[in-house]
Amino acid sequence: MRKKEIVESVSEDLGMTAAEARPIVQRVLDIVLETLAADGRLELRRFGVFEVQRRAAHKARNPRTGERVDVPEKHCVTFKPGMAVLQQIKGGPHRSSQTANLPPGEPTS
């Protein structure tokens, strides 16, 4: 799902135009980013926890050349789903009944 689709869904649910919903959705996303940058953690009860974690510098190997390379320290965002998310997605990815019996990667008609 893209941000545009979220805006459309919010506008339909709240009975407003997409132009009115767009700044609301954008502000929520801005708050998420600001909170992660400032506090490093955002907890949304029953939904989940977003957290900034530090990945230490380490040595890796270039798979093409086999050469050892230094990978610098970096920060990444992790997500631990809450109960509502786990219950909603229980049973794995949702697939249509037409594709449910096909092996993974099998093209649909």
N, C-alpha and C positions, 0 to 999 in steps of 0.2 A: 504494500500500500504506500502511496506517495502522499506528501503533504497536501497536495491539491485534493486528493480524495478524502483526506481527513477534514479539510475545510468544507468540502461539499456535504459530508455526512453531518458535521456540526451544524451547518446552515440549515439543512433539512430538518434535523431533530429540534432545533430551536426556533424554526420559523423565521429565519432571517436570510438575507442575501449572502452570497459567498463573499462579496466585498466587505460586508459587516463582520463576518466570521473570521476572515483571514487575519486581521490584527490580533484577535483573541487567541487563535491557535499559535501565531507567531510569538505572542507574549508568553504563553505557557512554555514553549520551547526555549525562549530566552531565559526564563526563570530557571529551568532545568540546567542549562549551561552555566549560568551565573552561580548557582548553588554548587555545582560540581567543581567549578574553578575556585570558589571561595572556601568551601567546607570539605570538599572531596567525597561527600556522601549525600545521597538523597533517598530518603525512605518514604515510600508510599504504601501505607498499611494495606495488607492483603494483596497488593499488586506486586511489589518487589522492592529491591534495593539496588540503586545504581551507586557504584563506588569507584573512585579513582585509585588504581594500584600502581606501585612502582615496580618496574621490571629492571632488575640489576643488569649492569653491563656484563657481557660475556663474549666468549670466543665462539665463532661458528665456522662453517665450511661452505665455500661456494660450490654448489653441486656440479657446476659445469667444469670448473678448473681444478677443484679439490683444494684450492688455496684457503688457508686459514684467514679469517677476517675478524676484526673487532666490531662487535655490535654495541653501540653506546646505550647507556641507561635511557629508559623511556617510561612514560606514563601511559596507561591505558584504562579504559572504562570497562568495568565488569558489571554484569547484571545477575542478581540472584532472584529468581521468580518467587512470588508469594503464593499463598494458598489459592487465591482466586484465579491466578494465571494457571497454576498447575491443574486445578480442577477443570478449567475451561479447555485446556489443550490435552487433557488426559486421553490416551489412546493414540497419540501420534498425530502426524499431519492429516488434515482433512482432505480427502480426495473424493471426487464425484463417483457415483456408483458405476459409471461407464469405465473408469480407469482403475477401480479398486482391485480388479483381478489381474491386471497386467503387471508383469515384472517391472522393477524400477528401470527407468530409462527407455522403456518401450514406447514408441510413438503412438499417439492416438490418431484416429482417422479424421 
